[in-house]
Amino acid sequence: MYTVSLTKKMIAQHHLPNEVEPENKKHSHFYKIQISLSGDILNNNGYLIDINQIDRVFEEIIGIYEDKTLNDLVEFGDKNPSLENFSKIFCNAFLERIQFENLQFINIRIWENDDASVSYQREV
């Protein structure tokens, strides 16, 4: 199976209402986000998927969340903006915008610091 990955960074804010201080206070994270797309079949150009398309869609989604407070965004609704929820929301936003034929899996990994990350994977 082939896997194509791309990683980008962004800053956003959130607060986790059900947690104790300092997490329940609004704070920023320098997020690192990695998108990994996997599949068995390459296209006529020998690509699983064009990395330029991944980059364009990735930048579009980063623009939605960059410098925003995640709690205030409609896609979170009443969901806690945890890394787990953010990774799933980011994944769904990416899949809504990307064109693909041969992908089988997507994995989104988001780090909120050098030590802590969450990964969300699903079939496509």
FIMI-852623 format. One line per 5 residues: number of its first residue (from 1); their letters; for each residue z, x, y of N, C-alpha, C. Coordinates in pm, whole numbers. Layout:
REM residues N
NUM	A	Z/X/Y/Z/X/Y/Z/X/Y ~ ...;
END
This chain:
REM residues 124
1	MYTVS	0/84/-117/0/0/0/0/89/124 ~ -80/52/223/-87/123/350/12/60/447 ~ 70/143/534/157/94/640/119/164/769 ~ 95/84/873/67/134/1007/188/98/1094 ~ 241/197/1166/360/174/1248/337/222/1391;
6	LTKKM	401/155/1483/398/191/1623/537/166/1679 ~ 584/255/1766/719/245/1823/710/251/1975 ~ 787/166/2040/796/164/2186/941/145/2229 ~ 966/170/2357/1101/156/2412/1100/61/2530 ~ 1213/-3/2551/1229/-93/2666/1377/-113/2695;
11	IAQHH	1404/-161/2814/1540/-194/2854/1549/-345/2874 ~ 1656/-404/2821/1683/-546/2843/1834/-565/2839 ~ 1877/-681/2882/2020/-712/2887/2049/-830/2794 ~ 2174/-839/2757/2224/-956/2686/2375/-956/2693 ~ 2433/-1066/2649/2576/-1073/2624/2594/-1158/2500;
16	LPNEV	2696/-1129/2425/2722/-1199/2299/2847/-1284/2317 ~ 2828/-1412/2350/2939/-1499/2390/3054/-1509/2289 ~ 3026/-1498/2162/3130/-1515/2060/3203/-1386/2025 ~ 3170/-1278/2094/3232/-1149/2067/3342/-1121/2169 ~ 3418/-1016/2143/3521/-972/2237/3460/-869/2331;
21	EPENK	3534/-835/2436/3485/-734/2530/3462/-602/2458 ~ 3366/-526/2494/3275/-544/2607/3148/-623/2572 ~ 3129/-660/2445/3004/-725/2404/2983/-862/2466 ~ 3089/-932/2505/3071/-1065/2564/3040/-1060/2713 ~ 3036/-942/2770/2996/-923/2910/2850/-877/2913;
26	KHSHF	2778/-921/3015/2637/-881/3027/2626/-729/3036 ~ 2538/-674/2951/2518/-530/2948/2374/-499/2906 ~ 2333/-378/2935/2195/-335/2905/2190/-253/2777 ~ 2074/-259/2713/2045/-171/2601/1909/-107/2624 ~ 1898/17/2585/1771/87/2582/1719/72/2440;
31	YKIQI	1645/-36/2419/1598/-70/2284/1481/18/2243 ~ 1480/56/2118/1363/118/2056/1315/19/1951 ~ 1187/-15/1956/1132/-118/1868/1016/-58/1790 ~ 1020/-77/1659/912/-29/1573/850/-147/1499 ~ 718/-155/1506/642/-254/1430/572/-179/1317;
36	SLSGD	590/-226/1195/521/-170/1079/446/-282/1009 ~ 317/-260/988/230/-359/924/178/-299/794 ~ 184/-374/685/147/-322/554/47/-412/484 ~ -37/-349/404/-134/-420/323/-209/-325/232 ~ -282/-380/136/-353/-300/36/-499/-276/67;
41	ILNNN	-559/-358/154/-704/-356/172/-739/-307/313 ~ -828/-207/319/-876/-157/448/-1004/-231/487 ~ -1030/-237/619/-1153/-302/666/-1271/-205/657 ~ -1386/-248/706/-1509/-166/698/-1498/-34/773 ~ -1407/-26/869/-1387/98/945/-1284/190/878;
46	GYLID	-1228/146/766/-1126/225/699/-988/207/759 ~ -968/97/834/-839/67/896/-773/-49/822 ~ -642/-46/817/-567/-165/779/-576/-265/895 ~ -554/-213/1015/-565/-290/1139/-585/-189/1252 ~ -660/-225/1352/-688/-135/1463/-559/-111/1543;
51	INQID	-519/15/1553/-394/49/1622/-400/13/1770 ~ -521/10/1829/-534/-29/1970/-498/-176/1989 ~ -532/-259/1892/-493/-400/1898/-341/-414/1888 ~ -282/-338/1796/-136/-340/1782/-72/-302/1915 ~ -121/-193/1975/-66/-143/2101/-77/-247/2213;
56	RVFEE	-192/-311/2223/-213/-412/2329/-117/-529/2314 ~ -105/-581/2192/-16/-695/2168/130/-654/2184 ~ 163/-536/2136/299/-483/2149/338/-477/2297 ~ 252/-421/2381/279/-411/2526/296/-550/2588 ~ 214/-645/2545/225/-782/2595/363/-841/2565;
61	IIGIY	411/-820/2445/542/-875/2406/654/-800/2476 ~ 643/-668/2486/742/-591/2561/755/-649/2702 ~ 642/-685/2764/643/-742/2898/722/-871/2910 ~ 733/-944/2803/811/-1069/2803/960/-1039/2815 ~ 1006/-932/2749/1149/-905/2738/1200/-794/2829;
66	EDKTL	1113/-707/2876/1152/-592/2958/1227/-637/3083 ~ 1344/-576/3105/1428/-601/3223/1475/-746/3236 ~ 1476/-819/3125/1524/-959/3126/1661/-966/3059 ~ 1731/-1075/3084/1852/-1107/3010/1810/-1199/2896 ~ 1823/-1150/2774/1774/-1224/2657/1837/-1363/2647;
71	NDLVE	1963/-1377/2684/2031/-1507/2679/1959/-1613/2761 ~ 1888/-1573/2865/1825/-1668/2957/1686/-1713/2911 ~ 1633/-1654/2806/1497/-1684/2763/1493/-1802/2668 ~ 1395/-1888/2688/1384/-2013/2613/1374/-1990/2463 ~ 1309/-1881/2419/1293/-1860/2275/1425/-1834/2202;
76	FGDKN	1528/-1795/2276/1659/-1778/2213/1734/-1910/2204 ~ 1699/-2007/2290/1765/-2138/2285/1915/-2121/2283 ~ 1978/-2175/2179/2123/-2161/2166/2161/-2049/2068 ~ 2062/-1966/2033/2088/-1854/1942/2153/-1738/2016 ~ 2248/-1676/1950/2309/-1554/2001/2201/-1445/2002;
81	PSLEN	2182/-1372/2112/2078/-1269/2117/2119/-1140/2046 ~ 2158/-1156/1921/2194/-1041/1837/2068/-965/1801 ~ 2084/-845/1748/1969/-769/1701/1895/-845/1591 ~ 1968/-912/1505/1907/-988/1397/1816/-1097/1452 ~ 1867/-1178/1545/1785/-1285/1603/1670/-1228/1686;
86	FSKIF	1697/-1122/1760/1592/-1061/1843/1478/-1009/1755 ~ 1510/-945/1644/1405/-890/1559/1316/-1000/1501 ~ 1374/-1113/1464/1295/-1224/1410/1209/-1288/1519 ~ 1265/-1308/1636/1191/-1366/1749/1077/-1274/1789 ~ 1103/-1145/1796/999/-1048/1831/887/-1051/1727;
91	CNAFL	924/-1057/1601/827/-1062/1492/736/-1185/1506 ~ 795/-1299/1527/716/-1423/1539/624/-1419/1660 ~ 672/-1364/1770/588/-1352/1890/469/-1261/1864 ~ 492/-1153/1790/384/-1061/1757/281/-1129/1667 ~ 326/-1196/1565/233/-1261/1471/151/-1372/1536;
96	ERIQF	208/-1438/1637/134/-1543/1709/17/-1486/1788 ~ 22/-1357/1822/-77/-1298/1911/-175/-1201/1844 ~ -143/-1154/1727/-225/-1051/1661/-330/-1116/1570 ~ -446/-1054/1565/-551/-1099/1472/-552/-1004/1353 ~ -548/-1060/1235/-543/-976/1116/-609/-1046/999;
101	ENLQF	-656/-966/906/-717/-1019/784/-644/-973/660 ~ -607/-847/656/-561/-787/531/-412/-752/529 ~ -337/-802/625/-195/-769/628/-119/-852/525 ~ -21/-789/464/64/-859/368/208/-871/417 ~ 255/-768/489/393/-767/536/400/-715/678;
106	INIRI	501/-764/749/535/-709/879/684/-676/876 ~ 719/-566/938/858/-527/951/881/-488/1096 ~ 983/-547/1156/1024/-514/1292/1162/-450/1283 ~ 1175/-329/1335/1306/-263/1341/1339/-241/1488 ~ 1458/-283/1527/1503/-267/1665/1636/-190/1664;
111	WENDD	1637/-81/1741/1759/-3/1763/1816/-43/1898 ~ 1949/-60/1906/2011/-83/2036/2077/44/2088 ~ 2086/144/2003/2132/278/2041/2087/374/1931 ~ 2127/499/1940/2081/598/1843/2130/571/1701 ~ 2237/496/1687/2301/478/1557/2280/341/1493;
116	ASVSY	2256/238/1572/2254/101/1519/2117/38/1530 ~ 2068/-12/1416/1941/-83/1417/1944/-197/1316 ~ 1851/-290/1334/1833/-403/1242/1685/-413/1213 ~ 1653/-450/1091/1514/-467/1050/1493/-609/1000 ~ 1381/-670/1038/1341/-801/989/1203/-786/926;
121	QREV	1191/-831/802/1062/-820/732/1024/-956/676 ~ 892/-983/679/843/-1106/617/700/-1087/571 ~ 659/-1173/479/519/-1177/438/439/-1247/546 ~ 311/-1209/555/223/-1276/652/107/-1342/580;
END
